[in-house]
Amino acid sequence: MGAPLMQGWLVPPPSSPEPERPAWRQALDARIDRWMAAPALYRWAVSNPLTRWFTRRRAERLFGLMAGFVHSQVLLACVRLGVLERVFERPRTLDELATLTGVPAPALDRLLRSAVAIELLALRGGGRFGLGPLGRPVASDPGLRAMIEHDAVLYEDLRDPLALLGASGPAGMHGYWLYTEGSEAQRTRQWSPEQVARYSQLMGQSQRFLIDELLAAYPFDDHACVLDVGGGQGGWVRALARHAPGLKLHMFDLPPVAHLARTQVAQAGLEHRIEVHGGSFAHDALPRGADLVTLLRVAHDHPDEVVRPLLAAIHAALPPGGTLLLAEPMAEPDGSPSAADAYYHFYLMAMGAGRLRTPAELMALMAEAGFSHMELVPNPMPLHGRILIGRKCAGTQHSVNKS
Ligand SMILES: C[S@@+](CC[C@H](N)C(=O)[O-])C[C@H]1O[C@@H](n2cnc3c(N)ncnc32)[C@H](O)[C@@H]1O
C-alpha cells in the first residue's frame, strides 16, 4: 500500500541553537561591525574604483528595503486600476490609460513610470506602455491579482509594525481568517457565509500554484484513497480526481466550508468520486479509509498545541503503511533564510496563531505524532510551498490528544 519512497532530500532533525561563539570571535565580529559602519570607510570605498561596486550594491539593497512598501503600493495600484490587463490587450498611451482608469494623466504618469522602474511595465515606443517582465504573470493570473489585493489587509496591519509586534489590537488579518479565532469559536460562533466564502475563494484561487507543484513532484496514482484535511473548496481533490482517475477521494473542512466544497464538487460532476465531510479537526474524528492524507497550507495557520493533536489524529486515521503529505511554505533552514521568510513570518503573525516552520521543525512534529521515513520531496518552485512526506509504520498507534 502507498507509493515507494521518493528520491527526496532527507532533512536532519532540528538542530539546537547555534552554540555561543568564543570570546575572540565575538570581539572580531564587533570590530568588523564598527569598521564596516564607519563613515570614513564608506567615503574611502566609494572613491576607490575597486571597492565602489560593493558599496553601491549595499546601498542599492538597503534602498530597496526602504522602497519596498512603495513598490508594493505601486503594484497594488496597478492591480486595482486594471492597468496590467489593459496593456496586455495592447500597448497603450498615457492618455488612453487615463481615460480607461479615470485617473488624471499627470498623476497616472507617475504611477506608470514607477511601474516601468520596477519592471511591471515597459516602454514600447511611440509613448506606449506594455507589460514588463514582472507584469506578465500578474496580468495573466486572476489568482495572483486576488492575492495582491488581499495583501492590502496585511499592509494595513503593518502600518504600525510595533503595534503588531506588541499585539496591542486585533489585526485585520486575524479577522479575515475566521478559524484563527480558536477552536471554541469553531464550535459555537455563527460565521457570516460571505466571510467564509471570501477566504475560501481566495484560497481556491491561490491553490493552483501549489497543485501544480504537487502533481509535478509526487506519484499520487500509486495510492488507492486520499483524504485532504482542511481542503477548502475542494480545488485539490477535484484536480486529483482528474489527474488520477482510479483514486477514491475524501475531503474534510469546517462545516460552512464543506458546504461550499459540496457545491463545487457537484458543479464539476464529481460527487461519485469525492466525498465531502464537514467537521473540525479540533473536535471531530477524521474519516477513515485513506492510505494518503494530504495537509496543504493548514499547519502553518496553527500553533504547535493544535498541530500536535492534528498530526496524531491523521496518524490514527491512516492504516499501517499509510502516508501523510504535508505541503506549505516553509522557512529556509537556519543560516540561509530567504527574503520570502520575512513575508511569511509577518503574515502568519498578523493571522494570529500560526508560524512559519522549517522542514526540520515540521518533521520533528510529525515524528512526535508517530510518523517515520520522512522526506522533503524536491519540487520545482519551493516559493509556492515545500512538500514533506512521512509514513506510518506497521504496528505504530499513537493516542489522539484532543485537549
Ligand atoms: C489556509 S486554508 C488552506 C485551504 C487548502 N488546503 C488550500 O491549500 O488552499 C486552511 C483551511 O483549513 C480549514 N480549517 C481551519 N481550521 C479547521 C478545523 N479546525 N477543522 C477543519 N478545517 C479547518 C479552513 O477552513 C481552511 O479551508
The ligand as an SDF file (V2000), in Angstrom:
LIG
                    3D

 27 29  0  0  0  0  0  0  0  0999 V2000
   -5.2120   28.3320    4.5200 C   0  0  0  0  0  0  0  0  0  0  0  0
   -6.6230   27.3880    4.1850 S   0  0  0  0  0  0  0  0  0  0  0  0
   -5.9820   26.1360    3.0790 C   0  0  0  0  0  0  0  0  0  0  0  0
   -7.0490   25.5010    2.2480 C   0  0  0  0  0  0  0  0  0  0  0  0
   -6.4960   24.4850    1.2350 C   0  0  0  0  0  0  0  0  0  0  0  0
   -5.8880   23.3500    1.8630 N   0  0  0  0  0  0  0  0  0  0  0  0
   -5.5100   25.1860    0.3260 C   0  0  0  0  0  0  0  0  0  0  0  0
   -4.3230   24.8950    0.3270 O   0  0  0  0  0  0  0  0  0  0  0  0
   -5.9860   26.0500   -0.4340 O   0  0  0  0  0  0  0  0  0  0  0  0
   -6.8330   26.4610    5.6770 C   0  0  0  0  0  0  0  0  0  0  0  0
   -8.0890   25.5930    5.6620 C   0  0  0  0  0  0  0  0  0  0  0  0
   -8.1510   24.8970    6.9140 O   0  0  0  0  0  0  0  0  0  0  0  0
   -9.5060   24.9020    7.3110 C   0  0  0  0  0  0  0  0  0  0  0  0
   -9.5630   24.7310    8.7700 N   0  0  0  0  0  0  0  0  0  0  0  0
   -9.1110   25.5880    9.7170 C   0  0  0  0  0  0  0  0  0  0  0  0
   -9.3810   25.1040   10.9520 N   0  0  0  0  0  0  0  0  0  0  0  0
  -10.0000   23.9160   10.7530 C   0  0  0  0  0  0  0  0  0  0  0  0
  -10.5240   22.9200   11.6380 C   0  0  0  0  0  0  0  0  0  0  0  0
  -10.4470   23.0720   12.9470 N   0  0  0  0  0  0  0  0  0  0  0  0
  -11.0830   21.8170   11.1060 N   0  0  0  0  0  0  0  0  0  0  0  0
  -11.1760   21.6500    9.7610 C   0  0  0  0  0  0  0  0  0  0  0  0
  -10.6740   22.5470    8.8750 N   0  0  0  0  0  0  0  0  0  0  0  0
  -10.1180   23.6600    9.3610 C   0  0  0  0  0  0  0  0  0  0  0  0
  -10.0050   26.2620    6.8790 C   0  0  0  0  0  0  0  0  0  0  0  0
  -11.4210   26.3320    6.8310 O   0  0  0  0  0  0  0  0  0  0  0  0
   -9.3520   26.4040    5.5310 C   0  0  0  0  0  0  0  0  0  0  0  0
  -10.1570   25.8780    4.4980 O   0  0  0  0  0  0  0  0  0  0  0  0
  1  2  1  0
  2  3  1  0
  2 10  1  0
  3  4  1  0
  4  5  1  0
  5  6  1  0
  5  7  1  0
  7  8  2  0
  7  9  1  0
 10 11  1  0
 11 12  1  0
 11 26  1  0
 12 13  1  0
 13 14  1  0
 13 24  1  0
 14 15  1  0
 14 23  1  0
 15 16  2  0
 16 17  1  0
 17 18  1  0
 17 23  2  0
 18 19  1  0
 18 20  2  0
 20 21  1  0
 21 22  2  0
 22 23  1  0
 24 25  1  0
 24 26  1  0
 26 27  1  0
M  CHG  2   2   1   9  -1
M  END
$$$$
